[in-house]
Amino acid sequence: MQLSLQGIVPVPLREKISTYQSGIWKSPVVLNKGEYISIQAPSGTGKTTLIHILYGLRKDYEGEVIWGTHTLNATDNEALARLRTKNISVIFQDMRLFPELTAWENIEIKLKLTNTVTAHQATEWLERLGLKDKKNAMGNTLSYGEQQRIAIIRALLQPFEWLLMDEPFSHLDLANIEKAIALIGEVVKTHNAGMILADLDENNYFPYTQKILL
Amino acid sequence: MSDNVQKNILKKLLLRTQNRSRLWAALMALCIGTTLLLLSVMIWWNFRELLFGKNQNDTLGSTYLIIGKKVTEQNMGVANATVFTHQDIDDLKHAPQVEDLGIISSNHFPVYAMMGGKLAFATDLALESVPDKFIDKMPADWKWEPGSKNLPIIISSQFLDIYNYVFAPSQGLPQLSEGSVKSIVLNFKAGSGDQSEMFLAHVVGFSDRIGSVLAPQSFIDYGNKKWSKPGIPEAPSQIILKTKDPSDTKFAGYLQKHDYNTNPENLRWSRIRAIVEVVTSATGILALFLMGIGTLVFILFIELTIARAQNSLTLLLQIGYSPHYLSRFMINRFLPMVLATVIISMVITVIGQAVASAAVVSQGLILPAIPGWPVWAALIISTAILVTLVSKSVSGAIKKQ
């Protein structure tokens, strides 16, 4: 699935963006399946806004975001739900776990929706990211780092052609970052998918990444 | 199994905030509203059955009226002035509120009744007959065939009252129960001279509707053919009418316009009946209003539950759950509650109908033991409306997320 951005400008950033021409804002951009895209920019420049626009959470922008044949702003909620379970997955910067569910239930709620990964496989991933003992811990008792690792696993529990990541390792130490990168890399490769990683300037997690500035 | 895990997690997320006491209150409101609606439809239909139903007699009022032409100074003594012509009868068939019409035939031959013993008497007697469908309490042995010497008769229940409360005390005679009157055999002499015949007359029933002595139609027809005096008009002088609502001003106007006479007491009864109908209808409107309130309370409860689960709903939509799937999940949680409420209301209504049916038997009235079709129709329509409203309210509330 190709991602085509046609001159998108978020309304809240319109005035700020009008002062310069950049890599993604206002420009036509075409990203093909399997490409690794790294969007590096300092805080407050619209990385999260961009990820939310690409995932269809925000509609307050000019221009068009086209996933394959779906123009996001013209896509109804049912079709959007299909895109989110079959074509696009996301790791939110703020994790967005259900605090009233356990770590395993947070995994299961996605597992049962998509039915593409087995419970055994998901358990194995939990072990790989060092969360074996946290399976039954409530979401609101997990540390940010633990929540972030659960959010990463949850994003990988579905088929996808693109994985969107918004500062996915911001709460992880180096050892956990390496484990997470390895897991993400494997799964992305399995799906032959593309990645869009929005992060700070200095980080360079994935090799062969095409860098685009905001 | 996997479906159950998912449903349990969704229940935890979406229904955790559901307040149990509020849920019971909402269900109670819905149940009371639905029950009142069904009961009011049941009461309305039962009144219709009692007033207009095919199985009913006229003990509740004046569905049946006997009319005759007024005797005035002008028509007094004029031959055939107070009989109904074919034209009159055709007109009456199409008169406002008239559902059916029966000709009251009288004997055009002499009948002489005699009895011996302590209650000995002898008198000339007038007999009448009406089509069987107009008899209020049809006796099982109500038939006569030429050649039979046993003649069943029905007398007005007023006759017995007059005898028991007026005549017997004044003459020092014993009062008589209905049963004892039925055991008395009267000797009837019909016709005159050599052609006369003797019959043994048995009282087989009492009528509240017709104020004379009734004999089977076949006997009156036989007697009129055999012993009728020449020159006596064959046209009827009284007609019995089955009316939908004799209190209708158009019907009253029709009677007045044609100088027809009837018992005004019957018309007064019908006015009372009209009032009962108005009260029943008003109860129905009130019940409809209460059901509306009950439904509104339940819908607001659903919307409140969804609003309280807003964060979870939003997040579920963000991780890929479709609005349709979540709506279906919520509808499947609320619809069984609605259906259970409706079933409870219907059970109460069915019990109410059975109780009403048993209660009216002692009044000599008949009501079916199960509710009539309008109650079932109201049940189906109200359930369909409820299901639609619940579904739309859930879908609408989830779409808003």
Interface residues (C-beta under 8 A of the other chain):
Chain A: Y55 L57 N77 E78 A81 R82 R84 T85 R96 F98 E100 L101 E105 E108 I109 K110 K112 L113 T114 N115 R154 Q158
Chain B: S2 D3 V5 Q6 I9 L10 K12 L13 R16 S312 L315 L316 L317 Q318 I319 G320 Y321 S322 P323 H324 Y325 K399
